[in-house]
Amino acid sequence: MIDLTKMQPQRHALFLFMIGAVLVGAAAADVTLVVSDPDGAAGRVAAPVSARIDLRKQFGDGVDFTRLQFAEGDSIAPIQFVPDSVERNTKGTGTLWWLMPPGAKGTRRFRLSVADQPPSGALAIRTIQGGDYYDVSERKRPVLRYNFGNVPVPEGTPAHFAKGESYERGDYISPLYGLSGEVLTDDYPHDHAHHRGVWWSWPVTRWRDEVFDIWAVVGVHARPEVMRRAESGPVLAVLEPTNLWKWRDQDAIVREEVTIRAFRQGKLGRAIDVEVRLTALVDGVAIGGRPKAGYGGFCLRAAECQERKITLHAGPDTEAPRCMWMDYSGIFEGGNGPSGVTIMEHTSNPDYPNPQQEYPGVNCIMPAFPAAREVPLLKGKTLVLKHRLWVHPGQADEKQLSDVWSAYAHPPKVRVVR
């Protein structure tokens, strides 16, 4: 045993430094991610995979989570850590995200380690006009724009059908871009000027005994409160805006917390996840679809295109959960051939699967929740709605999209082991 009390001060300090280095090296040893992808669907389509982790527990207090990498054999792939706290390096708890590499189905093992240098960031976020718009791009190619503030009404737009109202609005995605940079969405179309790219709203928005229409921008509006997170890296870009639904543009009746995750492009497409959390701030709030028609909820207003094809896929009733997705494809201006976007509901959504609504005359599709009925939003309780957009080249491929749905409905299970 070494007696530290008999060491000279310089040797004592050197010895402690060497011991510290050994301990840090031990803490920074590789971690293994054991991933179960039973039917191999996630690997076939390079779907997003996630795992909860405490990096301090696995790597020690000094870990730089911007330098993570993971590998299977000699193949190294990007991985990204999204901390629970928006204050970087303050806490080590959070979520790892990566795209599942192609490989055999079943159980696979990946080494997670700290690299010498941070990986190059594939995704980037640019803030426009002081935060009114957030543009997401991948290696300088546009992915999407989230409109946080109000988008001005374009010149020539027809006057609002309701006296004293304006179509000016925010809180939606548009443009949404295809993989070749083509614009897939329409905004302020003349036939229905309240339609707006990819958006989530309801024709029946009730407070007490009065009904307004956040869908058609009448009487109640989603107004920006705070952008909780806007960060990007080698695997995904994350936007976390909070909006308040303002009754008569005055009283806040609902807090809407949104999470948008735009993932890097894989070989077969790009996943964009949108989670909307609605919490009533007052009593007597409810939402509902258009009476009799039943439309409302999470919606796509697509751009005009040639060779348009709308596909509504529904698996057999015996499936549990039932495979459901809807796709809008065609040849869009500026693209390199056909492309499209698929909407998938998360199986945890209330009433899953919800009715699939298509309106070819106005280039609009949606899984309509809650259809023609009203659903109360109870004060202090949160309603969660999750959807995945899959942006892809070519027309809808039913086999491929069933794999994309399967990887979303049944994501691979991950264990973190040392």
N, C-alpha and C positions, 0 to 999 in steps of 0.2 A: 504493500500500500504506500502511496506517495504522501509524504508529510508536507503539505503546502506551507506550513509555518516556517520551514527551514529553507525555503526557496528564496533567492534574491528577488527583489521587486520586479526587475525586467523579465526574468525567467517565469515568475509567477504570472505576470500579465500575458506572456506568450502562451503559456500552458492553458490558461483560461480561454484565450482566443481559439486555440486549436480544439479544445473541447467543445466550444460553441459551434465551430465550423462542422464538427462531426455530428452534433445534435441537429443543426439546421439541415445537413445533408440527409440525415435519417428522416427528418420530417418531410423533406421534399422528395422522398422516394415516390416512384410511380404508383398511381392508383389504377385499379382495373374497373372498367365498366362492363358488367355482364348484362348483355342485352338479349332479350327473348323476342324474336320475331317469327312466331310459329309457322305462318304460311308464306313468309318472305315478301309480303306485299309492300312493306315500308322500303325495303331494299330495292325492289323492282322499280319504284317510282321516285326514289330519293326523297321520301317524305320527312318532314320535321320530326325530331325525337327530342324529348326533354328528360331531365333527371334533377331532382332536388339534391342539394349538396351543401355541406358546411366546409368551406375550403380551409378555414383555420384548423378544423379538426383533422383534415386530411393532409395538409401541407405545412401547417404552422402559421404563426401570426404574421409573418413578413411576406406572405405569398403575394405576387403581383398577378392578379387574375386576368390582366390583359395579355399575358404571355402563355396562356394555356394552349396545348395541342393534344390531339389524340391520334392513335395509330392502331391499325390491325395488321400485324406482320410488319412489312416494310412500307406499307402504304399510309402516309400521313394525310389527315383531312382537317379542315378548319373546325373549330369548336368555339363557342362563345358563352361567357358567364354573364348572366343578368342578375345583379344583386337585388335583394329585397329592398334595400335602402338606396335611394337615389344619390346619396352622398357616397361617392366612390371611395373604396378602400376603408370604409368605416366599419363594415361588418362583412363576414365571410359567408353568410347564408344567402342562398339564392337558387337560381335554376341554370343548369347547363343546357344549351341548345346546339343541335347539329343536324345535318341532313344524313339520313341513313345511307351509307355507301352500298353499292351493289355487292351481293355475296350470297352465300348459301342461306337457306331458310333455317329456322331453329335458333339455337343459342350461339351467340358470338361474343368474343371478348376483345375489348379495346383498351389500350394503355393510355391513361391520362397523365400528362406530365407538364412541367413548366419549361418552355423553350428559352433559348438565349435571347431571342428578339421577339417583339410582338408581331403577330401575323399582319399582313396588309389588309386593310379594311375593304371589303367588297361593297358594302352598303354605306351610303352617306345620306345625311339629312341637311337640307339648306332651309333656313328660315327667311321668309319673304315679308316685307312690310311690317317689321317689328313683331311678327308672330301671327299675322292674319292667315298666312299660308305656310305649310310645311311640305317641302318637296323631297321625296325619297328617290334616290337613284342607285344604280349598281354599275360601278366602273363607268360613270358619266352617262349611262343610258337611263332615261327616266323610267320610274316604276309606278309612282302614283303621287298625287297631291292630296293632302288633307286640308280642307278649307275650315280653319278654326274660327276666323272672323267672318263677317258678312261679305258675300260676293256681290258686287254691284250688279244691278239689273242691266244687261246689255242694251245698247241703243236699238230700237226697233222692236223690242219685246212688247207683245200686246199688254194693255192695261189689265191689272188684276180684276178678276171677275167679281170680287167683293169690294164694295165701295169703301174707300179709305184705307185699303190694305195694299201692301207692296210684296212682290215676290222675293225681295232681297232676303237672303238667308245664309247660314253657315252650317257647320257640323255635318260634313259629308265628304266622300272621296270622289274627286273628279278633277282632272282626267285620271282614269285608270289606263295604263299602257299595256299593250301586248309585248311579246318578247322581242319584236323587231322595232319597237318604238312607236307602233301605230296606236292611235287613240281608240279605245274600246267603248267609251261612255259618251253620253250626250248630257248637256247641261243647258237649262233654259230653252228647251225646244218650244217652238211656236205653238204646237198643238196642245201641249200641257206644260206651261212655263214653270210650274212648281216641281216638275220632275228634275232630279238632280243626281246623275251618275249612280253611285252606290250610296244608298242612304237608308235610314231606319227611322220611321215615324208612323203615326197613326191618325186616320181620318177622324176618329172619335177620341177626343181628349177631354175628359170630363173632370170638372171640379165642382163638387156639391151638385146643384141642380142646373148647371150651365154646361154647354158643350161647345168647344172650339175645335180647331182642326190644324194640328201641327203639320200634318201631311201636306195640306194645301196652303200653308203659311197664313192661317187666319186666326187671329186672337191670342195665340200662344206661340212662343218662339224659343228655340234653343240658343242661349247666349253664352259665350265663353266665360269661364271662371278662372281656370288655371291650367297650364300645361305641366302636368306632374312629372313627366319624363319625356325626353327626346334624345335618344342615343342610338348609335349604330356601331357595327363591327363587321367581322368577317362572315358571319352567318345570317344576321338579321338586323333590321332597324325596328325600333320600338317607339311608338308614340302613345302617350297616356294623357289625353285631354279630359278635363272635367267641364261640363256645361250645366247651366241651370235653365230649366224650363220656366219662362217668365209669363205669367198670366197677365194679359193686357200689357205686356212688356213691363210689368211692375212687380207683382208678387211671385216669388220663387216657390214653385209647387213640387218640383222633382229635381233631384240631383242625378245627372247622367254621367257616369264614369265609363270611359271608352278605353279599350286597349287594342291597338292595331299593331300586328307583327307582320312585317313584310320580309320574307325569307329570300335568300339568294336563289338564283335560277339553277335548277337542276337540269338534267338531260331532257326530261319530258315535260317540264313546266315549272311554275313558281306558285308556292302557297302564300296566301295572305289571310291571316286569321283576324277576325274582328269580334271582340267581346264587348257587349253593352250591358252595363249594370244600372238599373233604374231603382232609385230609392225615393219614395214619397216623403216630402218634408212637411206635409199637412194632411189632415184627414179628408176623406171624400174624393180621392183621385182615382180615376179608372181610365183604361185605354181600350180601344176596340177598332175593328176593321170597319170599312164602309158598310152601313146597313144594306142588307140584301146582296150586294156584290161581294163583300167579304175581303176586299183587298186591304193591304197595309202590312207593316212590319219591315223586314229586311228586303230591300228591293234593288234591282238592277234596271236602269234605263240605258239601253245600249245605243251606240252610234249607228247611223245608217251603214249598211254593208251590202255587198253583192253575195249571191248564193247563200242567203241566210238559211240556217237550220236551227230550230229550237227542239231540244230533246228533253223529255221528261221521263226519267227512269224510276221505276218502282219495282223492287224485288217482290217475291211471293209473300203472301200474308203469313206464311209459316215461319218466315225469318224473324228472329228476335235478337237484336233490333232489326227492323226492316231496312234494306239498302235503298236510299232515296237520294237522288241528285237531279239537278236541272242544269242544262247547258245551252249557251247561246253562242253560235259560231257563224263565221262567214268570212268574206274577203273585205277587210277594212282598209280605208284609204291610208296609204303609206306603209302597208305591210308587205311581207314577202310571201304571198300566198295566204291560204286560209289560216285563221286563228280564232280563239274563243276564250270564254270564261265560264266556269262551272260554279254553281252555288251549292254548298252542302250545309245542312243543319247539323249541329252537334246533337248526339242522341240524348244528352241531358236536358235539352230544351223542353219547356213545358209543352205538353200535348204532342210530342214528337211521335210520328212525322206529321207536320202540319200540311194543309192542302197546298198543292202546287198550282199556282195561278200563272197563266200566260196571257199576254195581251199583244199578239203579233202586230196589230194595227198601230201600236205606239211603242213597239220594240221594248217591251217591259216584261220581266219575269220576277217571281218571288215565291218563297215558301211563306204563306200568309198566316201569321199568328197575330191575334187569336181568331182569325176569320171574322164572321159577322157578329160575334158576341162581344161583350165587354168583360174585361178582367180588372178587378180592383188592384190598385197599388197601395198596400197597407203602409201607414206611416212608420218609418224606421226599419221596414223590412225590404230586402233587395230582390228584385226580379232579374235573373241573369239569362241573357240570350247570346249564344255563340254560333258563329258561322265561319266556314272556310271558303275562300275564293281560290279557284285553281285556274291560273292563266296558262294557256297551253298553245302550242302550234297545231295547225291542222284542224279538221273537223272533229267532233266528239268521237272518241274511241271508247266504246262501252266497257271493254275488258280492262283497259287502262284506268278509266275513271272509277270502275268498281274497286280496283286496287287502291286508288287514291282515297276513296270513301272508307275502305276497310282500315287503312292506316290512320285515318282520322277517328273513326268509331272505336277501333281496337288498337290503340298505339302500342308499340313495343314496351314491354316491362323492363325496367332497368334496376340493377343492384349495384351499389358502389362498395367495392371491397378493397382491402389492402393486401 
